[in-house]
Amino acid sequence: MLHVPQEGAVFTGDALCGWNTITGQPGPILPPPEFSNSMSQARGSLARIETIDAPTLYHGHGDPWTGGAAAAAAEARARDTGAT
């Protein structure tokens, strides 16, 4: 992740996706388990993301999220299927 405070932005890469690359479900969402080496680590990344004070998140896949980092992490948790 790359936080750019002066721009109010964080670049999450594939730690958080703007849409599910398999189902097309819009995000913010965790990467699909099929493309993750460790869903445990992916879920842990949400704890880091939610502490960042940035209104805009840029993902590796999907449109930017402008609802804030904490809300993005909360939404991704709510959509987590628990798959490993």
KOLPA-287518 format. One record per atom (N, C-alpha, C): residue number from 1; x negated, z, y negated; atom name; residue in one letter. Coordinates in steps of 0.02 Angstrom, whole numbers, always signed. Atoms other than C-alpha are relative to their C-alpha. Layout:
// residues N
NODE  seq      xx      zz      yy  atom  type
NODE  NUM       X       Z       Y    CA     A
...
//
This chain:
// residues 84
NODE  seq      xx      zz      yy  atom  type
NODE    1     -42      +0     +59     N     M
NODE    1      +0      +0      +0    CA     M
NODE    1     -44      +0     -62     C     M
NODE    2     +35      +2     +64     N     L
NODE    2     -52     -31    -178    CA     L
NODE    2     +49     +21     -54     C     L
NODE    3     -43     -25     +54     N     H
NODE    3     +25     +69    -320    CA     H
NODE    3     -31     -22     -66     C     H
NODE    4     +22     +22     +66     N     V
NODE    4     +13      -6    -495    CA     V
NODE    4     +44     +37     -50     C     V
NODE    5     -43     -41     +42     N     P
NODE    5     +81    +134    -605    CA     P
NODE    5     +18     -32     -68     C     P
NODE    6     -14     +29     +65     N     Q
NODE    6     +64     +39    -769    CA     Q
NODE    6     +52     -56      +2     C     Q
NODE    7     -52     +50      -9     N     E
NODE    7    +180     -94    -698    CA     E
NODE    7     +63     +28     +32     C     E
NODE    8     -58     -31     -34     N     G
NODE    8    +299     +29    -613    CA     G
NODE    8     +14     -32     +67     C     G
NODE    9      -9     +37     -62     N     A
NODE    9    +268     -59    -449    CA     A
NODE    9     -44     +27     +55     C     A
NODE   10     +40     -13     -59     N     V
NODE   10    +207     -29    -274    CA     V
NODE   10      +8     -60     +47     C     V
NODE   11      +1     +55     -48     N     F
NODE   11    +159    -165    -151    CA     F
NODE   11      -6     +33     +69     C     F
NODE   12      -2     -35     -64     N     T
NODE   12    +209    -102     +21    CA     T
NODE   12     -27     -41     +58     C     T
NODE   13     +21     +42     -56     N     G
NODE   13    +150    -249    +124    CA     G
NODE   13     +53      +3     +54     C     G
NODE   14     -47      -3     -55     N     D
NODE   14    +229    -236    +296    CA     D
NODE   14     +19     +72     +19     C     D
NODE   15     -21     -69     -14     N     A
NODE   15    +249     -46    +288    CA     A
NODE   15     +75      +7      -9     C     A
NODE   16     -72      +1     +13     N     L
NODE   16    +424     -82    +224    CA     L
NODE   16     +18     -73     -12     C     L
NODE   17     -20     +70      +7     N     C
NODE   17    +516    -247    +234    CA     C
NODE   17     +63      -7     -42     C     C
NODE   18     -60     +15     +39     N     G
NODE   18    +644    -325    +119    CA     G
NODE   18     +56     -27     +44     C     G
NODE   19     -49     +22     -48     N     W
NODE   19    +732    -396    +272    CA     W
NODE   19     -32      +0     +69     C     W
NODE   20     +23      -1     -68     N     N
NODE   20    +719    -389    +460    CA     N
NODE   20     -15     -72     +21     C     N
NODE   21     +21     +68     -15     N     T
NODE   21    +621    -542    +516    CA     T
NODE   21     +30     -27     +65     C     T
NODE   22     -33     +23     -62     N     I
NODE   22    +716    -549    +682    CA     I
NODE   22     +75     -10     -11     C     I
NODE   23     -73      +2      +7     N     T
NODE   23    +896    -511    +636    CA     T
NODE   23     +24     -28     -67     C     T
NODE   24     -20     +21     +67     N     G
NODE   24    +896    -560    +452    CA     G
NODE   24     +34     +54     -39     C     G
NODE   25     -32     -57     +34     N     Q
NODE   25    +969    -389    +409    CA     Q
NODE   25     -39     +15     -64     C     Q
NODE   26     +35     -15     +62     N     P
NODE   26    +929    -353    +226    CA     P
NODE   26     -28     +71      +0     C     P
NODE   27     +33     -64      +3     N     G
NODE   27    +817    -207    +183    CA     G
NODE   27     +17     +38     -63     C     G
NODE   28     +63     -17     -31     N     P
NODE   28    +732    -103    +136    CA     P
NODE   28      +9     +27     +71     C     P
NODE   29      -4     -16     -70     N     I
NODE   29    +699     -81    +320    CA     I
NODE   29     -70      +5     +29     C     I
NODE   30     +65      -2     -34     N     L
NODE   30    +556     -34    +435    CA     L
NODE   30     -12     -66     +35     C     L
NODE   31     +13     +61     -37     N     P
NODE   31    +468    -178    +521    CA     P
NODE   31     +32      +5     +70     C     P
NODE   32     -28      -2     -68     N     P
NODE   32    +547    -227    +688    CA     P
NODE   32     -51     +27     +49     C     P
NODE   33     +46     -28     -49     N     P
NODE   33    +472    -132    +835    CA     P
NODE   33     -42     -54     +36     C     P
NODE   34     +35     +55     -33     N     E
NODE   34    +424    -300    +911    CA     E
NODE   34     -64     -21     -38     C     E
NODE   35     +57     +19     +41     N     F
NODE   35    +300    -324    +768    CA     F
NODE   35     -40     +60     -25     C     F
NODE   36     +35     -61     +22     N     S
NODE   36    +236    -146    +751    CA     S
NODE   36     -41     +29     +57     C     S
NODE   37     +42     -32     -50     N     N
NODE   37     +91     -68    +844    CA     N
NODE   37     +19     +73      +9     C     N
NODE   38     -18     -70      -4     N     S
NODE   38    +160    +106    +806    CA     S
NODE   38     +59     +14     -47     C     S
NODE   39     -58     -18     +40     N     M
NODE   39    +336    +145    +749    CA     M
NODE   39      -7     +70     -29     C     M
NODE   40     +13     -67     +25     N     S
NODE   40    +281    +325    +730    CA     S
NODE   40     -39      -4     -66     C     S
NODE   41     +40      +9     +61     N     Q
NODE   41    +152    +271    +602    CA     Q
NODE   41     +42     -34     -55     C     Q
NODE   42     -44     +34     +48     N     A
NODE   42    +280    +156    +519    CA     A
NODE   42     +47     +51     -33     C     A
NODE   43     -44     -52     +27     N     R
NODE   43    +399    +303    +500    CA     R
NODE   43     -38     +47     -45     C     R
NODE   44     +42     -43     +42     N     G
NODE   44    +257    +409    +431    CA     G
NODE   44     -15     -32     -67     C     G
NODE   45     +12     +35     +64     N     S
NODE   45    +227    +277    +298    CA     S
NODE   45     +56     +13     -50     C     S
NODE   46     -56     -14     +45     N     L
NODE   46    +400    +314    +229    CA     L
NODE   46     -11     +63     -41     C     L
NODE   47     +14     -62     +35     N     A
NODE   47    +343    +489    +183    CA     A
NODE   47     -47     -12     -59     C     A
NODE   48     +46     +17     +54     N     R
NODE   48    +203    +415     +79    CA     R
NODE   48     +35     -41     -54     C     R
NODE   49     -35     +44     +48     N     I
NODE   49    +314    +283      -1    CA     I
NODE   49     +47     +41     -44     C     I
NODE   50     -50     -36     +39     N     E
NODE   50    +448    +407     -54    CA     E
NODE   50     -29     +44     -55     C     E
NODE   51     +31     -42     +52     N     T
NODE   51    +323    +508    -158    CA     T
NODE   51     -26     -40     -59     C     T
NODE   52     +27     +42     +53     N     I
NODE   52    +272    +360    -264    CA     I
NODE   52     +53      -9     -55     C     I
NODE   53     -45      +8     +57     N     D
NODE   53    +349    +353    -437    CA     D
NODE   53      -5     -73     -24     C     D
NODE   54      -1     +71     +18     N     A
NODE   54    +386    +167    -447    CA     A
NODE   54     +70     -26     +10     C     A
NODE   55     -67     +27      -8     N     P
NODE   55    +552     +82    -479    CA     P
NODE   55      +2     -65     +41     C     P
NODE   56      +0     +66     -33     N     T
NODE   56    +499     -86    -403    CA     T
NODE   56     -47      +0     +59     C     T
NODE   57     +40      +7     -61     N     L
NODE   57    +436    -116    -226    CA     L
NODE   57      -3     -74     +19     C     L
NODE   58     +10     +68     -25     N     Y
NODE   58    +363    -281    -168    CA     Y
NODE   58     -20      +5     +73     C     Y
NODE   59     +10      -3     -73     N     H
NODE   59    +370    -308     +20    CA     H
NODE   59     -37     -62     +24     C     H
NODE   60     +29     +59     -32     N     G
NODE   60    +279    -424    +138    CA     G
NODE   60     +53     -52     +17     C     G
NODE   61     -55     +45     -17     N     H
NODE   61    +449    -500    +180    CA     H
NODE   61     +61     +20     -40     C     H
NODE   62     -62     -14     +36     N     G
NODE   62    +601    -513     +69    CA     G
NODE   62     -10      +8     -75     C     G
NODE   63      +0      -7     +73     N     D
NODE   63    +647    -494    -113    CA     D
NODE   63     -22     +69     -21     C     D
NODE   64     +19     -66     +26     N     P
NODE   64    +581    -352    -221    CA     P
NODE   64     +61     +47      -1     C     P
NODE   65     -51     -54      +4     N     W
NODE   65    +678    -188    -218    CA     W
NODE   65     -10     +34     -67     C     W
NODE   66      +6     -29     +67     N     T
NODE   66    +716    -117    -390    CA     T
NODE   66     +36     +67      -5     C     T
NODE   67     -36     -63      +0     N     G
NODE   67    +804     +44    -339    CA     G
NODE   67     -44     +61      +5     C     G
NODE   68     +45     -57      -3     N     G
NODE   68    +648    +153    -333    CA     G
NODE   68     -26     +13     +71     C     G
NODE   69     +34     -11     -64     N     A
NODE   69    +528    +205    -195    CA     A
NODE   69     +36     +51     +43     C     A
NODE   70     -33     -52     -40     N     A
NODE   70    +620    +363    -141    CA     A
NODE   70     +65     -27     +31     C     A
NODE   71     -62     +28     -26     N     A
NODE   71    +785    +269    -122    CA     A
NODE   71     -14     -52     +55     C     A
NODE   72     +18     +49     -51     N     A
NODE   72    +699    +130     -24    CA     A
NODE   72     -18     +35     +66     C     A
NODE   73     +18     -37     -60     N     A
NODE   73    +624    +256     +98    CA     A
NODE   73     +62     +30     +32     C     A
NODE   74     -61     -30     -27     N     A
NODE   74    +792    +343    +118    CA     A
NODE   74     +43     -52     +34     C     A
NODE   75     -41     +52     -30     N     E
NODE   75    +881    +180    +153    CA     E
NODE   75     -32     -25     +65     C     E
NODE   76     +34     +21     -62     N     A
NODE   76    +749    +127    +280    CA     A
NODE   76     +10     +52     +55     C     A
NODE   77     -13     -52     -50     N     R
NODE   77    +769    +295    +368    CA     R
NODE   77     +71      -5     +28     C     R
NODE   78     -70      +4     -20     N     A
NODE   78    +957    +274    +372    CA     A
NODE   78     +13     -60     +46     C     A
NODE   79      -8     +60     -41     N     R
NODE   79    +938    +102    +452    CA     R
NODE   79     -43      +1     +63     C     R
NODE   80     +45      -4     -57     N     D
NODE   80    +807    +157    +579    CA     D
NODE   80     +39     +10     +64     C     D
NODE   81     -36      -4     -63     N     T
NODE   81    +870    +129    +755    CA     T
NODE   81     -31     +50     +49     C     T
NODE   82     +35     -47     -45     N     G
NODE   82    +744    +249    +832    CA     G
NODE   82     -37     -34     +56     C     G
NODE   83     +37     +37     -53     N     A
NODE   83    +669    +111    +940    CA     A
NODE   83     -75     +13      -6     C     A
NODE   84     +72     -13      +0     N     T
NODE   84    +488    +135    +989    CA     T
NODE   84     -40     -63     +11     C     T
//
